Amino acid sequence: MTTPARFVLAAALLGASAGCVSTAKMTADGEPALSPESRRELAEKVSAGWSEAPRLAARLMMSRYGPPDLIGSSRMLWHGNGPWKRTIVRDLPRPYARADEEEQGIIEQAVAYNLTPEQVAGVSPFSPRLTFDSARMEMTSRSDSEEVNFLRLNLANDVLMGVITVPEASDVFAKTLKLEAAGRSVPYMKGLAFGPGRPAASPTPP
């Protein structure tokens, strides 16, 4: 191992608690950075100090997508994992007493999606947990689980395609969460029902 690579490994392992971020593939000098095994070990060490829900979320994402590409003291990031353009898991302390009353937004996941400003204005009222970036061609959802992100983004796509209205999407969202809590399998919570990078085009009128 050359000196730059040793430095990156040591800095990542020793500086993580201070907010140091480790890169996944190459250093600035073109040297190999942390191996997947080292990144997983570092991620588990860092997340061990997190509160319970973010810690479990980070380890679940690792079980599904492997170790994160970037590791910081309070967040972990995956690039291009599965259908996602980006996944971020954050350690956020809950500011409220009952954990079941509100989503904390631990898991942020972005998908490539080309929206016009008019489409953004039309779908934004559906959920404050959805964000849109027309310049970067992204649609992002934040929740406490990947399954809820799938559901919210699938319903947002339905609104954008003219399949349902915003009030209908909100109603379906609430009913679907109740079905899932009752142990029912819900396809809209298993994956994206649309392809990444959907063009910004109005649906064909019926």
C-alpha positions as CSV (number, residue, x, y, z in Angstrom):
1,M,0.0,0.0,0.0
2,T,1.5,3.4,-1.0
3,T,1.7,6.4,1.4
4,P,-1.4,8.2,0.0
5,A,-3.6,5.2,0.3
6,R,-2.4,4.5,3.9
7,F,-3.1,8.2,4.7
8,V,-6.7,7.9,3.4
9,L,-7.4,4.7,5.4
10,A,-5.9,6.2,8.6
11,A,-7.7,9.5,8.2
12,A,-11.0,7.8,7.6
13,L,-10.7,5.4,10.5
14,L,-9.4,8.0,13.0
15,G,-11.4,11.0,11.7
16,A,-14.9,9.6,11.2
17,S,-16.2,10.8,14.6
18,A,-15.1,14.3,13.7
19,G,-17.0,14.4,10.5
20,C,-14.4,13.1,8.1
21,V,-15.7,11.6,4.9
22,S,-14.1,8.6,3.2
23,T,-14.2,8.2,-0.6
24,A,-15.2,4.9,-2.1
25,K,-13.0,4.4,-5.2
26,M,-9.9,6.7,-5.7
27,T,-8.0,9.4,-3.8
28,A,-7.2,12.7,-5.4
29,D,-3.8,11.3,-6.3
30,G,-5.4,8.4,-8.1
31,E,-4.6,5.9,-5.4
32,P,-7.1,3.2,-4.4
33,A,-9.1,4.3,-1.4
34,L,-11.0,2.1,1.1
35,S,-11.9,-1.4,0.1
36,P,-15.6,-2.4,0.4
37,E,-14.7,-4.5,3.5
38,S,-13.0,-1.5,5.1
39,R,-15.9,0.8,4.3
40,R,-18.4,-1.7,5.8
41,E,-16.2,-1.9,8.9
42,L,-16.0,1.8,9.2
43,A,-19.7,2.3,8.5
44,E,-20.6,-0.2,11.2
45,K,-18.2,1.5,13.7
46,V,-19.6,5.0,12.9
47,S,-23.3,3.9,13.0
48,A,-22.8,2.1,16.3
49,G,-22.9,5.6,18.0
50,W,-26.1,6.7,16.2
51,S,-29.6,6.6,17.7
52,E,-31.4,3.4,17.1
53,A,-33.6,4.1,14.1
54,P,-30.9,5.6,11.9
55,R,-28.5,2.9,13.0
56,L,-30.9,0.2,11.9
57,A,-31.7,2.1,8.7
58,A,-28.0,2.3,7.8
59,R,-27.4,-1.4,8.4
60,L,-30.5,-2.3,6.4
61,M,-29.2,-0.2,3.4
62,M,-25.8,-2.0,3.7
63,S,-27.5,-5.4,3.7
64,R,-29.4,-4.4,0.5
65,Y,-26.7,-2.3,-1.4
66,G,-23.4,-3.0,0.2
67,P,-21.2,-0.5,2.1
68,P,-21.8,3.2,1.5
69,D,-19.6,5.2,-0.9
70,L,-19.2,8.1,1.6
71,I,-19.2,7.9,5.4
72,G,-19.4,10.9,7.7
73,S,-20.1,11.2,11.4
74,S,-23.8,11.8,10.9
75,R,-24.6,10.6,7.4
76,M,-23.8,7.9,4.9
77,L,-24.2,8.1,1.1
78,W,-24.7,5.6,-1.7
79,H,-24.3,6.6,-5.4
80,G,-26.3,4.7,-8.0
81,N,-27.6,2.0,-5.7
82,G,-30.3,-0.1,-7.2
83,P,-33.0,2.1,-8.8
84,W,-31.7,5.2,-6.9
85,K,-29.5,8.0,-8.2
86,R,-28.5,8.6,-4.6
87,T,-29.4,7.4,-1.1
88,I,-28.5,9.2,2.1
89,V,-29.0,7.9,5.6
90,R,-28.7,10.5,8.4
91,D,-28.5,10.3,12.1
92,L,-31.2,12.7,13.2
93,P,-32.3,12.8,16.8
94,R,-36.1,12.8,17.2
95,P,-37.4,16.2,18.4
96,Y,-40.7,14.7,19.7
97,A,-41.7,12.3,22.4
98,R,-43.6,9.6,20.4
99,A,-41.7,8.0,17.6
100,D,-44.9,6.8,15.8
101,E,-46.5,10.2,15.3
102,E,-44.3,11.6,12.6
103,E,-41.7,10.6,10.1
104,Q,-38.2,11.7,10.9
105,G,-36.9,11.5,7.3
106,I,-33.9,9.4,8.1
107,I,-33.6,7.9,4.6
108,E,-33.4,10.3,1.6
109,Q,-33.5,8.7,-1.9
110,A,-33.4,10.5,-5.2
111,V,-34.4,9.2,-8.6
112,A,-33.7,10.6,-12.0
113,Y,-36.9,12.4,-13.2
114,N,-37.2,15.2,-15.7
115,L,-39.9,17.7,-14.5
116,T,-40.9,21.0,-15.8
117,P,-41.5,23.9,-13.3
118,E,-45.2,23.6,-14.0
119,Q,-45.2,19.9,-13.1
120,V,-43.3,20.6,-9.9
121,A,-45.9,23.2,-8.9
122,G,-48.7,20.7,-9.6
123,V,-47.4,17.8,-7.6
124,S,-45.6,19.6,-4.7
125,P,-48.8,19.9,-2.5
126,F,-48.9,16.0,-2.4
127,S,-46.2,15.8,0.3
128,P,-43.7,18.1,2.1
129,R,-41.4,15.1,2.1
130,L,-41.0,15.3,-1.7
131,T,-38.5,17.6,-3.3
132,F,-37.9,18.3,-6.9
133,D,-34.9,19.7,-8.8
134,S,-35.6,20.5,-12.4
135,A,-32.0,21.6,-13.1
136,R,-30.6,18.3,-11.8
137,M,-33.6,16.3,-13.1
138,E,-34.3,14.7,-9.8
139,M,-37.2,13.8,-7.6
140,T,-36.4,13.0,-4.0
141,S,-38.3,11.5,-1.1
142,R,-37.4,11.4,2.6
143,S,-38.9,9.0,5.1
144,D,-38.0,6.4,7.7
145,S,-38.0,3.5,5.3
146,E,-37.2,2.7,1.7
147,E,-40.6,1.2,1.2
148,V,-42.3,4.5,2.1
149,N,-40.0,6.3,-0.4
150,F,-41.1,3.8,-3.1
151,L,-44.8,4.5,-2.3
152,R,-44.5,8.2,-2.2
153,L,-42.6,8.5,-5.4
154,N,-44.9,6.0,-7.2
155,L,-47.9,8.1,-6.2
156,A,-46.2,11.3,-7.2
157,N,-45.5,9.8,-10.6
158,D,-49.2,8.8,-10.9
159,V,-50.1,12.4,-10.1
160,L,-47.7,13.7,-12.8
161,M,-49.1,11.3,-15.4
162,G,-52.6,12.4,-14.6
163,V,-53.7,9.0,-13.3
164,I,-54.8,10.4,-9.9
165,T,-55.2,13.8,-8.3
166,V,-53.2,15.1,-5.4
167,P,-56.0,14.5,-2.9
168,E,-56.5,11.0,-4.2
169,A,-52.8,10.4,-3.9
170,S,-52.9,11.5,-0.3
171,D,-55.8,9.2,0.4
172,V,-54.1,6.2,-1.3
173,F,-50.9,6.9,0.7
174,A,-52.7,6.8,4.0
175,K,-54.7,3.7,3.2
176,T,-51.7,1.9,1.8
177,L,-49.7,2.5,5.0
178,K,-52.5,1.0,7.0
179,L,-52.6,-2.1,4.7
180,E,-48.8,-2.5,5.1
181,A,-49.1,-2.2,8.8
182,A,-51.7,-4.9,8.8
183,G,-49.2,-7.2,7.1
184,R,-50.6,-6.9,3.5
185,S,-48.1,-7.0,0.6
186,V,-48.3,-3.8,-1.4
187,P,-46.6,-3.7,-4.8
188,Y,-46.2,0.1,-4.7
189,M,-43.9,-0.3,-1.7
190,K,-41.7,-3.0,-3.3
191,G,-40.1,-0.9,-6.0
192,L,-40.5,1.9,-8.5
193,A,-43.4,1.5,-10.9
194,F,-41.8,3.7,-13.4
195,G,-38.4,3.9,-15.1
196,P,-35.8,6.4,-13.9
197,G,-35.5,9.5,-16.1
198,R,-39.1,9.7,-17.2
199,P,-39.4,12.6,-19.6
200,A,-41.2,15.7,-18.7
201,A,-44.3,15.3,-20.9
202,S,-47.9,15.7,-20.2
203,P,-50.0,12.5,-20.2
204,T,-52.1,11.8,-23.3
205,P,-55.7,12.9,-22.6
206,P,-58.2,10.0,-22.3
